[in-house]
């Protein structure tokens, strides 16, 4: 069942989203060669808890950290640890917060120091594919309009979109209905209504779309070892069009 949020509930989600966005800004400022993914995780956890919120990823289905830190060919769900970032890496940072019972969720992929032009292009196109999908998140459209728009942009640049993982509805739970694929799909295709809130999150690979799960059972990597980028926001469908809730105001 798809939950529609009231105006008051959307206000709560804006507060959660603003906290998430402010935390992301702080994390990105700390991404540099010599920093470990564990240090980034600690920064996020302290920031979220200091605001009176809860890191929504920590202990979710057993996940041991507050952020996912996915480097280079890691698509998503990288567990922070002793891995030290080096010049030329790219890192996908994905996390959420629960504030007053309401979830927010976002992801960014950023470069570590100076990165290759192909990595810059991948990051840029992944953001563009998100924007194309978000622009379809309007009343009267259908879910497939978002998914097809994401895929069209990525494929137009010769990239592939991951098909094993999708976006999702969000609200009082981190994962709600509907699923939000990043590719044209068959099956139920609900009409978009004001009050729906979606986590739209393209995962785009330079190489093929195939992925595999690492030995820890969490990290997802590209099957061919190619770079992958991830871009996500919590987006509300309103009478005035799509609204990104995970933004700095």
Order of alpha helices (4+ residues) and beta strands (2+ residues): alpha-alpha-beta-beta-beta-beta-beta-alpha-alpha-beta-beta-beta-beta-beta-beta-beta-beta
